[in-house]
């Protein structure tokens, strides 16, 4: 059993991390094996997030004054949190894929940019394209008109060159 000073230190560390986190997913981890837990942590790290198994009362106290206070209030059962200040879509996708492979891992709720979402919101978030995909599509849309303009401008010169070449071949240009 941890001493009160150790619990206080854990709570302060968690409070610091929750203050930085813009996106938090509250999950249940009952009946996960050690190997499954290891894979989950690896998956979350790969998505740019962090994962902690938390005591409900410590998480609630640590979240006071943070964006995640509403989410972590009145927690029940065995709980864990996955959080990130980066891309929430990447973390939601990684957790959803993991949950499909391991049905004992469940979602309870989530928070994205300060807004609490339910399980259906997490599922919807996981179906969105990632930031990189959205940026690449946006760049394509921005770049397409410029590319078409350059193609049209090059066509004028190319067509002129073809006409001059045909005129030379047929001796249409004589002095």
Secondary structure, 3 states (H helix, E strand, C coil): CCCHHHHHHHHHHHHHHHHHCCEEEEEECCCCCHHHHHHHHHHHHHCCCEEEEECHHHHHHHCCCCHHHCCCCCCCCCEEEEEECCCHHHHHHHHHHHHHHCCCCEEEEEEECCEEECHHHHHHHHHCCCHHHHHHHHHHHHHHHHHHHHHHHHHHHHHHHHHHHHHHHCCCCCC
